[in-house]
Every structure is written in structure tokens, then in C-alpha cells.
Amino acid sequence: MKLEDYSKAKNNSRESTDNKNQISRREVLNKAGWYALSAATMMVLMKSQAKASTSVPAAPTPTPAGTEWRRTSRT
């Protein structure tokens, strides 16, 4: 029984039939990481922008007619 020689790594992942270069697993993970990072950043920025646009200062409440606010002494 003859054993196969596995000392040389066979690189069949870059062979393509339609003349397009395939990218390695590491490149795919790197690209997916960048997409995830940019998506998370955009979600955080859009959430904070939405909060800022909805946080309009409240209008002062009108005082009822006939009542008057007086300042008390601070002693």
C-alpha cells in the first residue's frame, strides 16, 4: 500500500474556471470584519443623530392667569 505525500500543501482554492481570481479565507474574513465594523459604526452614528434631532428643549410652561412667581430670599 502506497501512502500519499501530504508534505506539500495543495493549493486548489485559487484555481478558477471563469478567469476570476478567488480570494483566500483570510481575505474574506478581513473584508467581512471591515463591513461589520463600518455597519456598527453607522448604526451608532445614526442612533446618536436621531437622539440629537429629537431632543428639542421643552417649551416653558405658561403660568395660569392671576398667579405670579416670586423669588424667595436665600438667607
PDB file of N, CA, C, O and CB in Angstrom:
ATOM      1  N   MET A   1       0.834  -1.163   0.000  1.00  0.00           N
ATOM      2  CA  MET A   1       0.000   0.000   0.000  1.00  0.00           C
ATOM      3  C   MET A   1       0.886   1.235   0.000  1.00  0.00           C
ATOM      4  O   MET A   1       1.748   1.397   0.864  1.00  0.00           O
ATOM      5  CB  MET A   1      -0.953  -0.007   1.201  1.00  0.00           C
ATOM      6  N   LYS A   2       0.666   2.096  -0.970  1.00  0.00           N
ATOM      7  CA  LYS A   2       1.474   3.294  -1.102  1.00  0.00           C
ATOM      8  C   LYS A   2       0.740   4.481  -0.470  1.00  0.00           C
ATOM      9  O   LYS A   2      -0.422   4.734  -0.789  1.00  0.00           O
ATOM     10  CB  LYS A   2       1.798   3.575  -2.590  1.00  0.00           C
ATOM     11  N   LEU A   3       1.420   5.209   0.427  1.00  0.00           N
ATOM     12  CA  LEU A   3       0.837   6.368   1.080  1.00  0.00           C
ATOM     13  C   LEU A   3       1.043   7.617   0.228  1.00  0.00           C
ATOM     14  O   LEU A   3       2.059   7.766  -0.452  1.00  0.00           O
ATOM     15  CB  LEU A   3       1.444   6.562   2.475  1.00  0.00           C
ATOM     16  N   GLU A   4       0.069   8.500   0.279  1.00  0.00           N
ATOM     17  CA  GLU A   4       0.185   9.744  -0.473  1.00  0.00           C
ATOM     18  C   GLU A   4       1.064  10.726   0.284  1.00  0.00           C
ATOM     19  O   GLU A   4       1.100  10.725   1.514  1.00  0.00           O
ATOM     20  CB  GLU A   4      -1.203  10.355  -0.738  1.00  0.00           C
ATOM     21  N   ASP A   5       1.758  11.547  -0.450  1.00  0.00           N
ATOM     22  CA  ASP A   5       2.645  12.537   0.146  1.00  0.00           C
ATOM     23  C   ASP A   5       1.858  13.824   0.400  1.00  0.00           C
ATOM     24  O   ASP A   5       1.446  14.508  -0.537  1.00  0.00           O
ATOM     25  CB  ASP A   5       3.875  12.807  -0.774  1.00  0.00           C
ATOM     26  N   TYR A   6       1.659  14.140   1.665  1.00  0.00           N
ATOM     27  CA  TYR A   6       0.938  15.345   2.050  1.00  0.00           C
ATOM     28  C   TYR A   6       1.881  16.426   2.563  1.00  0.00           C
ATOM     29  O   TYR A   6       1.426  17.389   3.180  1.00  0.00           O
ATOM     30  CB  TYR A   6      -0.100  15.019   3.107  1.00  0.00           C
ATOM     31  N   SER A   7       3.162  16.292   2.329  1.00  0.00           N
ATOM     32  CA  SER A   7       4.106  17.281   2.822  1.00  0.00           C
ATOM     33  C   SER A   7       3.971  18.602   2.076  1.00  0.00           C
ATOM     34  O   SER A   7       4.216  19.663   2.651  1.00  0.00           O
ATOM     35  CB  SER A   7       5.525  16.758   2.702  1.00  0.00           C
ATOM     36  N   LYS A   8       3.589  18.552   0.815  1.00  0.00           N
ATOM     37  CA  LYS A   8       3.372  19.779   0.058  1.00  0.00           C
ATOM     38  C   LYS A   8       1.891  20.111   0.099  1.00  0.00           C
ATOM     39  O   LYS A   8       1.037  19.288  -0.230  1.00  0.00           O
ATOM     40  CB  LYS A   8       3.873  19.638  -1.412  1.00  0.00           C
ATOM     41  N   ALA A   9       1.611  21.331   0.509  1.00  0.00           N
ATOM     42  CA  ALA A   9       0.214  21.747   0.595  1.00  0.00           C
ATOM     43  C   ALA A   9      -0.323  21.967  -0.810  1.00  0.00           C
ATOM     44  O   ALA A   9       0.300  22.633  -1.637  1.00  0.00           O
ATOM     45  CB  ALA A   9       0.062  23.035   1.451  1.00  0.00           C
ATOM     46  N   LYS A  10      -1.475  21.399  -1.055  1.00  0.00           N
ATOM     47  CA  LYS A  10      -2.105  21.577  -2.349  1.00  0.00           C
ATOM     48  C   LYS A  10      -2.962  22.832  -2.282  1.00  0.00           C
ATOM     49  O   LYS A  10      -3.828  22.961  -1.416  1.00  0.00           O
ATOM     50  CB  LYS A  10      -2.953  20.328  -2.748  1.00  0.00           C
ATOM     51  N   ASN A  11      -2.716  23.740  -3.189  1.00  0.00           N
ATOM     52  CA  ASN A  11      -3.447  25.000  -3.181  1.00  0.00           C
ATOM     53  C   ASN A  11      -4.419  25.007  -4.346  1.00  0.00           C
ATOM     54  O   ASN A  11      -4.129  25.563  -5.405  1.00  0.00           O
ATOM     55  CB  ASN A  11      -2.482  26.212  -3.258  1.00  0.00           C
ATOM     56  N   ASN A  12      -5.563  24.391  -4.148  1.00  0.00           N
ATOM     57  CA  ASN A  12      -6.583  24.352  -5.179  1.00  0.00           C
ATOM     58  C   ASN A  12      -7.599  25.469  -5.016  1.00  0.00           C
ATOM     59  O   ASN A  12      -8.470  25.642  -5.868  1.00  0.00           O
ATOM     60  CB  ASN A  12      -7.281  23.020  -5.166  1.00  0.00           C
ATOM     61  N   SER A  13      -7.499  26.228  -3.933  1.00  0.00           N
ATOM     62  CA  SER A  13      -8.502  27.255  -3.663  1.00  0.00           C
ATOM     63  C   SER A  13      -8.396  28.432  -4.621  1.00  0.00           C
ATOM     64  O   SER A  13      -9.371  29.163  -4.795  1.00  0.00           O
ATOM     65  CB  SER A  13      -8.369  27.746  -2.240  1.00  0.00           C
ATOM     66  N   ARG A  14      -7.254  28.634  -5.242  1.00  0.00           N
ATOM     67  CA  ARG A  14      -7.081  29.767  -6.148  1.00  0.00           C
ATOM     68  C   ARG A  14      -7.321  29.395  -7.606  1.00  0.00           C
ATOM     69  O   ARG A  14      -7.248  30.260  -8.480  1.00  0.00           O
ATOM     70  CB  ARG A  14      -5.694  30.339  -5.995  1.00  0.00           C
ATOM     71  N   GLU A  15      -7.602  28.138  -7.883  1.00  0.00           N
ATOM     72  CA  GLU A  15      -7.886  27.751  -9.254  1.00  0.00           C
ATOM     73  C   GLU A  15      -9.312  28.131  -9.589  1.00  0.00           C
ATOM     74  O   GLU A  15     -10.231  27.919  -8.797  1.00  0.00           O
ATOM     75  CB  GLU A  15      -7.655  26.242  -9.468  1.00  0.00           C
ATOM     76  N   SER A  16      -9.482  28.683 -10.746  1.00  0.00           N
ATOM     77  CA  SER A  16     -10.796  29.138 -11.142  1.00  0.00           C
ATOM     78  C   SER A  16     -11.057  28.740 -12.582  1.00  0.00           C
ATOM     79  O   SER A  16     -10.133  28.639 -13.389  1.00  0.00           O
ATOM     80  CB  SER A  16     -10.928  30.654 -10.963  1.00  0.00           C
ATOM     81  N   THR A  17     -12.316  28.515 -12.894  1.00  0.00           N
ATOM     82  CA  THR A  17     -12.656  28.114 -14.248  1.00  0.00           C
ATOM     83  C   THR A  17     -13.115  29.290 -15.096  1.00  0.00           C
ATOM     84  O   THR A  17     -13.122  29.193 -16.323  1.00  0.00           O
ATOM     85  CB  THR A  17     -13.727  27.056 -14.218  1.00  0.00           C
ATOM     86  N   ASP A  18     -13.497  30.400 -14.471  1.00  0.00           N
ATOM     87  CA  ASP A  18     -14.021  31.528 -15.232  1.00  0.00           C
ATOM     88  C   ASP A  18     -13.090  32.742 -15.224  1.00  0.00           C
ATOM     89  O   ASP A  18     -13.555  33.874 -15.359  1.00  0.00           O
ATOM     90  CB  ASP A  18     -15.366  31.923 -14.686  1.00  0.00           C
ATOM     91  N   ASN A  19     -11.802  32.524 -15.070  1.00  0.00           N
ATOM     92  CA  ASN A  19     -10.763  33.561 -15.139  1.00  0.00           C
ATOM     93  C   ASN A  19     -10.937  34.681 -14.112  1.00  0.00           C
ATOM     94  O   ASN A  19     -10.418  35.777 -14.325  1.00  0.00           O
ATOM     95  CB  ASN A  19     -10.746  34.161 -16.517  1.00  0.00           C
ATOM     96  N   LYS A  20     -11.628  34.452 -13.034  1.00  0.00           N
ATOM     97  CA  LYS A  20     -11.719  35.427 -11.941  1.00  0.00           C
ATOM     98  C   LYS A  20     -10.852  34.919 -10.798  1.00  0.00           C
ATOM     99  O   LYS A  20     -10.853  33.727 -10.490  1.00  0.00           O
ATOM    100  CB  LYS A  20     -13.213  35.644 -11.473  1.00  0.00           C
ATOM    101  N   ASN A  21     -10.125  35.817 -10.181  1.00  0.00           N
ATOM    102  CA  ASN A  21      -9.289  35.421  -9.049  1.00  0.00           C
ATOM    103  C   ASN A  21     -10.143  35.268  -7.811  1.00  0.00           C
ATOM    104  O   ASN A  21     -10.885  36.177  -7.440  1.00  0.00           O
ATOM    105  CB  ASN A  21      -8.167  36.445  -8.804  1.00  0.00           C
ATOM    106  N   GLN A  22     -10.038  34.129  -7.180  1.00  0.00           N
ATOM    107  CA  GLN A  22     -10.746  33.925  -5.925  1.00  0.00           C
ATOM    108  C   GLN A  22      -9.862  34.425  -4.800  1.00  0.00           C
ATOM    109  O   GLN A  22      -8.635  34.367  -4.888  1.00  0.00           O
ATOM    110  CB  GLN A  22     -11.128  32.429  -5.720  1.00  0.00           C
ATOM    111  N   ILE A  23     -10.492  34.917  -3.737  1.00  0.00           N
ATOM    112  CA  ILE A  23      -9.709  35.421  -2.622  1.00  0.00           C
ATOM    113  C   ILE A  23      -9.645  34.364  -1.528  1.00  0.00           C
ATOM    114  O   ILE A  23     -10.500  33.482  -1.446  1.00  0.00           O
ATOM    115  CB  ILE A  23     -10.306  36.736  -2.078  1.00  0.00           C
ATOM    116  N   SER A  24      -8.638  34.464  -0.704  1.00  0.00           N
ATOM    117  CA  SER A  24      -8.426  33.460   0.336  1.00  0.00           C
ATOM    118  C   SER A  24      -9.401  33.662   1.488  1.00  0.00           C
ATOM    119  O   SER A  24     -10.089  34.679   1.572  1.00  0.00           O
ATOM    120  CB  SER A  24      -6.981  33.515   0.850  1.00  0.00           C
ATOM    121  N   ARG A  25      -9.443  32.690   2.357  1.00  0.00           N
ATOM    122  CA  ARG A  25     -10.332  32.748   3.512  1.00  0.00           C
ATOM    123  C   ARG A  25      -9.979  33.913   4.416  1.00  0.00           C
ATOM    124  O   ARG A  25     -10.866  34.579   4.950  1.00  0.00           O
ATOM    125  CB  ARG A  25     -10.273  31.446   4.295  1.00  0.00           C
ATOM    126  N   ARG A  26      -8.696  34.161   4.588  1.00  0.00           N
ATOM    127  CA  ARG A  26      -8.254  35.272   5.437  1.00  0.00           C
ATOM    128  C   ARG A  26      -8.729  36.610   4.870  1.00  0.00           C
ATOM    129  O   ARG A  26      -9.171  37.485   5.614  1.00  0.00           O
ATOM    130  CB  ARG A  26      -6.717  35.268   5.572  1.00  0.00           C
ATOM    131  N   GLU A  27      -8.634  36.759   3.556  1.00  0.00           N
ATOM    132  CA  GLU A  27      -9.090  37.999   2.929  1.00  0.00           C
ATOM    133  C   GLU A  27     -10.602  38.166   3.075  1.00  0.00           C
ATOM    134  O   GLU A  27     -11.093  39.277   3.273  1.00  0.00           O
ATOM    135  CB  GLU A  27      -8.698  38.022   1.448  1.00  0.00           C
ATOM    136  N   VAL A  28     -11.334  37.060   2.976  1.00  0.00           N
ATOM    137  CA  VAL A  28     -12.785  37.113   3.140  1.00  0.00           C
ATOM    138  C   VAL A  28     -13.137  37.540   4.559  1.00  0.00           C
ATOM    139  O   VAL A  28     -13.999  38.396   4.756  1.00  0.00           O
ATOM    140  CB  VAL A  28     -13.421  35.745   2.817  1.00  0.00           C
ATOM    141  N   LEU A  29     -12.471  36.946   5.548  1.00  0.00           N
ATOM    142  CA  LEU A  29     -12.748  37.308   6.942  1.00  0.00           C
ATOM    143  C   LEU A  29     -12.366  38.758   7.223  1.00  0.00           C
ATOM    144  O   LEU A  29     -13.063  39.463   7.953  1.00  0.00           O
ATOM    145  CB  LEU A  29     -11.994  36.373   7.895  1.00  0.00           C
ATOM    146  N   ASN A  30     -11.258  39.191   6.641  1.00  0.00           N
ATOM    147  CA  ASN A  30     -10.829  40.575   6.832  1.00  0.00           C
ATOM    148  C   ASN A  30     -11.861  41.531   6.246  1.00  0.00           C
ATOM    149  O   ASN A  30     -12.218  42.525   6.879  1.00  0.00           O
ATOM    150  CB  ASN A  30      -9.449  40.812   6.187  1.00  0.00           C
ATOM    151  N   LYS A  31     -12.336  41.237   5.048  1.00  0.00           N
ATOM    152  CA  LYS A  31     -13.337  42.089   4.403  1.00  0.00           C
ATOM    153  C   LYS A  31     -14.643  42.082   5.185  1.00  0.00           C
ATOM    154  O   LYS A  31     -15.269  43.128   5.359  1.00  0.00           O
ATOM    155  CB  LYS A  31     -13.586  41.630   2.962  1.00  0.00           C
ATOM    156  N   ALA A  32     -15.057  40.915   5.656  1.00  0.00           N
ATOM    157  CA  ALA A  32     -16.298  40.827   6.429  1.00  0.00           C
ATOM    158  C   ALA A  32     -16.174  41.603   7.737  1.00  0.00           C
ATOM    159  O   ALA A  32     -17.139  42.221   8.187  1.00  0.00           O
ATOM    160  CB  ALA A  32     -16.653  39.356   6.716  1.00  0.00           C
ATOM    161  N   GLY A  33     -15.002  41.573   8.342  1.00  0.00           N
ATOM    162  CA  GLY A  33     -14.771  42.337   9.563  1.00  0.00           C
ATOM    163  C   GLY A  33     -14.893  43.829   9.333  1.00  0.00           C
ATOM    164  O   GLY A  33     -15.480  44.542  10.147  1.00  0.00           O
ATOM    165  N   TRP A  34     -14.337  44.308   8.221  1.00  0.00           N
ATOM    166  CA  TRP A  34     -14.440  45.733   7.906  1.00  0.00           C
ATOM    167  C   TRP A  34     -15.883  46.131   7.637  1.00  0.00           C
ATOM    168  O   TRP A  34     -16.323  47.201   8.058  1.00  0.00           O
ATOM    169  CB  TRP A  34     -13.568  46.080   6.699  1.00  0.00           C
ATOM    170  N   TYR A  35     -16.629  45.269   6.933  1.00  0.00           N
ATOM    171  CA  TYR A  35     -18.043  45.573   6.688  1.00  0.00           C
ATOM    172  C   TYR A  35     -18.827  45.617   8.005  1.00  0.00           C
ATOM    173  O   TYR A  35     -19.665  46.498   8.198  1.00  0.00           O
ATOM    174  CB  TYR A  35     -18.661  44.527   5.735  1.00  0.00           C
ATOM    175  N   ALA A  36     -18.559  44.676   8.901  1.00  0.00           N
ATOM    176  CA  ALA A  36     -19.264  44.654  10.186  1.00  0.00           C
ATOM    177  C   ALA A  36     -18.916  45.891  11.013  1.00  0.00           C
ATOM    178  O   ALA A  36     -19.790  46.495  11.635  1.00  0.00           O
ATOM    179  CB  ALA A  36     -18.916  43.371  10.972  1.00  0.00           C
ATOM    180  N   LEU A  37     -17.651  46.260  11.017  1.00  0.00           N
ATOM    181  CA  LEU A  37     -17.222  47.442  11.766  1.00  0.00           C
ATOM    182  C   LEU A  37     -17.867  48.705  11.216  1.00  0.00           C
ATOM    183  O   LEU A  37     -18.338  49.548  11.980  1.00  0.00           O
ATOM    184  CB  LEU A  37     -15.697  47.574  11.729  1.00  0.00           C
ATOM    185  N   SER A  38     -17.891  48.840   9.904  1.00  0.00           N
ATOM    186  CA  SER A  38     -18.484  50.050   9.329  1.00  0.00           C
ATOM    187  C   SER A  38     -19.998  50.074   9.539  1.00  0.00           C
ATOM    188  O   SER A  38     -20.573  51.141   9.755  1.00  0.00           O
ATOM    189  CB  SER A  38     -18.158  50.145   7.828  1.00  0.00           C
ATOM    190  N   ALA A  39     -20.644  48.923   9.480  1.00  0.00           N
ATOM    191  CA  ALA A  39     -22.093  48.880   9.716  1.00  0.00           C
ATOM    192  C   ALA A  39     -22.412  49.244  11.165  1.00  0.00           C
ATOM    193  O   ALA A  39     -23.357  49.989  11.425  1.00  0.00           O
ATOM    194  CB  ALA A  39     -22.657  47.481   9.382  1.00  0.00           C
ATOM    195  N   ALA A  40     -21.628  48.722  12.103  1.00  0.00           N
ATOM    196  CA  ALA A  40     -21.854  49.036  13.513  1.00  0.00           C
ATOM    197  C   ALA A  40     -21.616  50.516  13.781  1.00  0.00           C
ATOM    198  O   ALA A  40     -22.354  51.140  14.545  1.00  0.00           O
ATOM    199  CB  ALA A  40     -20.944  48.183  14.408  1.00  0.00           C
ATOM    200  N   THR A  41     -20.584  51.080  13.151  1.00  0.00           N
ATOM    201  CA  THR A  41     -20.306  52.499  13.324  1.00  0.00           C
ATOM    202  C   THR A  41     -21.449  53.347  12.779  1.00  0.00           C
ATOM    203  O   THR A  41     -21.862  54.319  13.413  1.00  0.00           O
ATOM    204  CB  THR A  41     -18.994  52.873  12.634  1.00  0.00           C
ATOM    205  N   MET A  42     -21.955  52.984  11.615  1.00  0.00           N
ATOM    206  CA  MET A  42     -23.071  53.738  11.038  1.00  0.00           C
ATOM    207  C   MET A  42     -24.316  53.639  11.915  1.00  0.00           C
ATOM    208  O   MET A  42     -25.047  54.618  12.064  1.00  0.00           O
ATOM    209  CB  MET A  42     -23.383  53.230   9.626  1.00  0.00           C
ATOM    210  N   MET A  43     -24.561  52.473  12.491  1.00  0.00           N
ATOM    211  CA  MET A  43     -25.728  52.325  13.361  1.00  0.00           C
ATOM    212  C   MET A  43     -25.593  53.208  14.591  1.00  0.00           C
ATOM    213  O   MET A  43     -26.565  53.839  15.007  1.00  0.00           O
ATOM    214  CB  MET A  43     -25.910  50.860  13.780  1.00  0.00           C
ATOM    215  N   VAL A  44     -24.408  53.262  15.177  1.00  0.00           N
ATOM    216  CA  VAL A  44     -24.190  54.099  16.356  1.00  0.00           C
ATOM    217  C   VAL A  44     -24.345  55.561  15.993  1.00  0.00           C
ATOM    218  O   VAL A  44     -24.977  56.320  16.727  1.00  0.00           O
ATOM    219  CB  VAL A  44     -22.801  53.844  16.961  1.00  0.00           C
ATOM    220  N   LEU A  45     -23.765  55.972  14.849  1.00  0.00           N
ATOM    221  CA  LEU A  45     -23.860  57.372  14.451  1.00  0.00           C
ATOM    222  C   LEU A  45     -25.290  57.767  14.122  1.00  0.00           C
ATOM    223  O   LEU A  45     -25.725  58.859  14.488  1.00  0.00           O
ATOM    224  CB  LEU A  45     -22.964  57.640  13.259  1.00  0.00           C
ATOM    225  N   MET A  46     -26.016  56.916  13.453  1.00  0.00           N
ATOM    226  CA  MET A  46     -27.386  57.250  13.103  1.00  0.00           C
ATOM    227  C   MET A  46     -28.277  57.284  14.336  1.00  0.00           C
ATOM    228  O   MET A  46     -29.207  58.088  14.405  1.00  0.00           O
ATOM    229  CB  MET A  46     -27.930  56.254  12.091  1.00  0.00           C
ATOM    230  N   LYS A  47     -28.005  56.419  15.312  1.00  0.00           N
ATOM    231  CA  LYS A  47     -28.790  56.415  16.542  1.00  0.00           C
ATOM    232  C   LYS A  47     -28.532  57.699  17.323  1.00  0.00           C
ATOM    233  O   LYS A  47     -29.474  58.299  17.843  1.00  0.00           O
ATOM    234  CB  LYS A  47     -28.451  55.177  17.405  1.00  0.00           C
ATOM    235  N   SER A  48     -27.287  58.128  17.415  1.00  0.00           N
ATOM    236  CA  SER A  48     -26.986  59.346  18.158  1.00  0.00           C
ATOM    237  C   SER A  48     -27.517  60.569  17.417  1.00  0.00           C
ATOM    238  O   SER A  48     -27.922  61.540  18.056  1.00  0.00           O
ATOM    239  CB  SER A  48     -25.472  59.478  18.389  1.00  0.00           C
ATOM    240  N   GLN A  49     -27.525  60.546  16.100  1.00  0.00           N
ATOM    241  CA  GLN A  49     -28.067  61.665  15.339  1.00  0.00           C
ATOM    242  C   GLN A  49     -29.576  61.749  15.527  1.00  0.00           C
ATOM    243  O   GLN A  49     -30.122  62.848  15.628  1.00  0.00           O
ATOM    244  CB  GLN A  49     -27.719  61.528  13.846  1.00  0.00           C
ATOM    245  N   ALA A  50     -30.254  60.619  15.574  1.00  0.00           N
ATOM    246  CA  ALA A  50     -31.696  60.615  15.780  1.00  0.00           C
ATOM    247  C   ALA A  50     -32.032  61.137  17.174  1.00  0.00           C
ATOM    248  O   ALA A  50     -33.014  61.860  17.349  1.00  0.00           O
ATOM    249  CB  ALA A  50     -32.268  59.198  15.584  1.00  0.00           C
ATOM    250  N   LYS A  51     -31.227  60.776  18.155  1.00  0.00           N
ATOM    251  CA  LYS A  51     -31.436  61.265  19.511  1.00  0.00           C
ATOM    252  C   LYS A  51     -31.258  62.770  19.568  1.00  0.00           C
ATOM    253  O   LYS A  51     -32.034  63.470  20.219  1.00  0.00           O
ATOM    254  CB  LYS A  51     -30.479  60.582  20.483  1.00  0.00           C
ATOM    255  N   ALA A  52     -30.234  63.269  18.887  1.00  0.00           N
ATOM    256  CA  ALA A  52     -29.957  64.700  18.912  1.00  0.00           C
ATOM    257  C   ALA A  52     -31.062  65.486  18.228  1.00  0.00           C
ATOM    258  O   ALA A  52     -31.406  66.582  18.670  1.00  0.00           O
ATOM    259  CB  ALA A  52     -28.621  64.993  18.249  1.00  0.00           C
ATOM    260  N   SER A  53     -31.619  64.946  17.161  1.00  0.00           N
ATOM    261  CA  SER A  53     -32.657  65.696  16.450  1.00  0.00           C
ATOM    262  C   SER A  53     -33.984  65.669  17.189  1.00  0.00           C
ATOM    263  O   SER A  53     -34.793  66.578  17.003  1.00  0.00           O
ATOM    264  CB  SER A  53     -32.841  65.140  15.050  1.00  0.00           C
ATOM    265  N   THR A  54     -34.242  64.670  18.017  1.00  0.00           N
ATOM    266  CA  THR A  54     -35.499  64.606  18.752  1.00  0.00           C
ATOM    267  C   THR A  54     -35.399  65.263  20.118  1.00  0.00           C
ATOM    268  O   THR A  54     -36.423  65.463  20.771  1.00  0.00           O
ATOM    269  CB  THR A  54     -35.934  63.172  18.908  1.00  0.00           C
ATOM    270  N   SER A  55     -34.215  65.601  20.564  1.00  0.00           N
ATOM    271  CA  SER A  55     -34.071  66.189  21.893  1.00  0.00           C
ATOM    272  C   SER A  55     -34.159  67.711  21.804  1.00  0.00           C
ATOM    273  O   SER A  55     -33.191  68.421  22.077  1.00  0.00           O
ATOM    274  CB  SER A  55     -32.731  65.761  22.538  1.00  0.00           C
ATOM    275  N   VAL A  56     -35.320  68.188  21.424  1.00  0.00           N
ATOM    276  CA  VAL A  56     -35.578  69.626  21.350  1.00  0.00           C
ATOM    277  C   VAL A  56     -35.932  70.095  22.755  1.00  0.00           C
ATOM    278  O   VAL A  56     -36.704  69.429  23.444  1.00  0.00           O
ATOM    279  CB  VAL A  56     -36.730  69.963  20.323  1.00  0.00           C
ATOM    280  N   PRO A  57     -35.389  71.219  23.193  1.00  0.00           N
ATOM    281  CA  PRO A  57     -35.713  71.688  24.531  1.00  0.00           C
ATOM    282  C   PRO A  57     -37.211  71.953  24.658  1.00  0.00           C
ATOM    283  O   PRO A  57     -37.852  72.467  23.741  1.00  0.00           O
ATOM    284  CB  PRO A  57     -34.915  72.957  24.863  1.00  0.00           C
ATOM    285  N   ALA A  58     -37.733  71.596  25.788  1.00  0.00           N
ATOM    286  CA  ALA A  58     -39.169  71.754  26.020  1.00  0.00           C
ATOM    287  C   ALA A  58     -39.507  73.230  26.155  1.00  0.00           C
ATOM    288  O   ALA A  58     -38.735  74.016  26.705  1.00  0.00           O
ATOM    289  CB  ALA A  58     -39.615  70.977  27.284  1.00  0.00           C
ATOM    290  N   ALA A  59     -40.654  73.580  25.650  1.00  0.00           N
ATOM    291  CA  ALA A  59     -41.119  74.959  25.746  1.00  0.00           C
ATOM    292  C   ALA A  59     -41.492  75.245  27.199  1.00  0.00           C
ATOM    293  O   ALA A  59     -41.980  74.359  27.901  1.00  0.00           O
ATOM    294  CB  ALA A  59     -42.332  75.215  24.793  1.00  0.00           C
ATOM    295  N   PRO A  60     -41.268  76.462  27.646  1.00  0.00           N
ATOM    296  CA  PRO A  60     -41.634  76.779  29.037  1.00  0.00           C
ATOM    297  C   PRO A  60     -43.149  76.687  29.211  1.00  0.00           C
ATOM    298  O   PRO A  60     -43.920  77.056  28.325  1.00  0.00           O
ATOM    299  CB  PRO A  60     -41.130  78.200  29.434  1.00  0.00           C
ATOM    300  N   THR A  61     -43.542  76.193  30.356  1.00  0.00           N
ATOM    301  CA  THR A  61     -44.973  76.047  30.617  1.00  0.00           C
ATOM    302  C   THR A  61     -45.567  77.396  30.955  1.00  0.00           C
ATOM    303  O   THR A  61     -45.000  78.148  31.748  1.00  0.00           O
ATOM    304  CB  THR A  61     -45.231  75.042  31.758  1.00  0.00           C
ATOM    305  N   PRO A  62     -46.672  77.699  30.377  1.00  0.00           N
ATOM    306  CA  PRO A  62     -47.282  79.003  30.687  1.00  0.00           C
ATOM    307  C   PRO A  62     -47.846  79.005  32.107  1.00  0.00           C
ATOM    308  O   PRO A  62     -48.331  77.988  32.603  1.00  0.00           O
ATOM    309  CB  PRO A  62     -48.402  79.339  29.667  1.00  0.00           C
ATOM    310  N   THR A  63     -47.772  80.148  32.733  1.00  0.00           N
ATOM    311  CA  THR A  63     -48.317  80.271  34.092  1.00  0.00           C
ATOM    312  C   THR A  63     -49.802  80.590  34.002  1.00  0.00           C
ATOM    313  O   THR A  63     -50.230  81.334  33.119  1.00  0.00           O
ATOM    314  CB  THR A  63     -47.565  81.373  34.908  1.00  0.00           C
ATOM    315  N   PRO A  64     -50.570  80.038  34.898  1.00  0.00           N
ATOM    316  CA  PRO A  64     -52.007  80.338  34.873  1.00  0.00           C
ATOM    317  C   PRO A  64     -52.254  81.815  35.160  1.00  0.00           C
ATOM    318  O   PRO A  64     -51.471  82.463  35.854  1.00  0.00           O
ATOM    319  CB  PRO A  64     -52.761  79.465  35.898  1.00  0.00           C
ATOM    320  N   ALA A  65     -53.325  82.325  34.631  1.00  0.00           N
ATOM    321  CA  ALA A  65     -53.652  83.749  34.814  1.00  0.00           C
ATOM    322  C   ALA A  65     -53.947  84.036  36.284  1.00  0.00           C
ATOM    323  O   ALA A  65     -54.637  83.261  36.946  1.00  0.00           O
ATOM    324  CB  ALA A  65     -54.869  84.155  33.933  1.00  0.00           C
ATOM    325  N   GLY A  66     -53.431  85.129  36.782  1.00  0.00           N
ATOM    326  CA  GLY A  66     -53.696  85.532  38.162  1.00  0.00           C
ATOM    327  C   GLY A  66     -52.642  85.044  39.136  1.00  0.00           C
ATOM    328  O   GLY A  66     -52.631  85.505  40.278  1.00  0.00           O
ATOM    329  N   THR A  67     -51.760  84.139  38.752  1.00  0.00           N
ATOM    330  CA  THR A  67     -50.698  83.699  39.670  1.00  0.00           C
ATOM    331  C   THR A  67     -49.403  84.365  39.257  1.00  0.00           C
ATOM    332  O   THR A  67     -49.163  84.641  38.082  1.00  0.00           O
ATOM    333  CB  THR A  67     -50.545  82.140  39.671  1.00  0.00           C
ATOM    334  N   GLU A  68     -48.590  84.610  40.239  1.00  0.00           N
ATOM    335  CA  GLU A  68     -47.352  85.297  39.968  1.00  0.00           C
ATOM    336  C   GLU A  68     -46.232  84.566  40.695  1.00  0.00           C
ATOM    337  O   GLU A  68     -46.401  84.131  41.834  1.00  0.00           O
ATOM    338  CB  GLU A  68     -47.430  86.784  40.398  1.00  0.00           C
ATOM    339  N   TRP A  69     -45.089  84.433  40.032  1.00  0.00           N
ATOM    340  CA  TRP A  69     -43.942  83.792  40.662  1.00  0.00           C
ATOM    341  C   TRP A  69     -43.132  84.850  41.388  1.00  0.00           C
ATOM    342  O   TRP A  69     -42.853  85.920  40.847  1.00  0.00           O
ATOM    343  CB  TRP A  69     -43.068  83.044  39.617  1.00  0.00           C
ATOM    344  N   ARG A  70     -42.760  84.535  42.621  1.00  0.00           N
ATOM    345  CA  ARG A  70     -41.940  85.464  43.399  1.00  0.00           C
ATOM    346  C   ARG A  70     -40.683  84.747  43.833  1.00  0.00           C
ATOM    347  O   ARG A  70     -40.676  83.557  44.148  1.00  0.00           O
ATOM    348  CB  ARG A  70     -42.715  86.017  44.629  1.00  0.00           C
ATOM    349  N   ARG A  71     -39.623  85.525  43.835  1.00  0.00           N
ATOM    350  CA  ARG A  71     -38.360  84.968  44.269  1.00  0.00           C
ATOM    351  C   ARG A  71     -38.306  85.013  45.792  1.00  0.00           C
ATOM    352  O   ARG A  71     -38.638  86.018  46.420  1.00  0.00           O
ATOM    353  CB  ARG A  71     -37.166  85.736  43.642  1.00  0.00           C
ATOM    354  N   THR A  72     -37.875  83.889  46.363  1.00  0.00           N
ATOM    355  CA  THR A  72     -37.753  83.842  47.830  1.00  0.00           C
ATOM    356  C   THR A  72     -36.362  84.276  48.235  1.00  0.00           C
ATOM    357  O   THR A  72     -35.433  84.243  47.428  1.00  0.00           O
ATOM    358  CB  THR A  72     -38.053  82.420  48.375  1.00  0.00           C
ATOM    359  N   SER A  73     -36.218  84.682  49.477  1.00  0.00           N
ATOM    360  CA  SER A  73     -34.898  85.103  49.946  1.00  0.00           C
ATOM    361  C   SER A  73     -34.023  83.880  50.159  1.00  0.00           C
ATOM    362  O   SER A  73     -34.508  82.801  50.497  1.00  0.00           O
ATOM    363  CB  SER A  73     -35.009  85.928  51.254  1.00  0.00           C
ATOM    364  N   ARG A  74     -32.733  84.065  49.956  1.00  0.00           N
ATOM    365  CA  ARG A  74     -31.794  82.955  50.092  1.00  0.00           C
ATOM    366  C   ARG A  74     -30.978  83.081  51.375  1.00  0.00           C
ATOM    367  O   ARG A  74     -29.781  82.796  51.348  1.00  0.00           O
ATOM    368  CB  ARG A  74     -30.862  82.894  48.878  1.00  0.00           C
ATOM    369  N   THR A  75     -31.543  83.476  52.448  1.00  0.00           N
ATOM    370  CA  THR A  75     -30.790  83.604  53.698  1.00  0.00           C
ATOM    371  C   THR A  75     -30.888  82.391  54.550  1.00  0.00           C
ATOM    372  O   THR A  75     -30.306  82.350  55.634  1.00  0.00           O
ATOM    373  CB  THR A  75     -31.256  84.777  54.471  1.00  0.00           C
TER     374      THR A  75
END
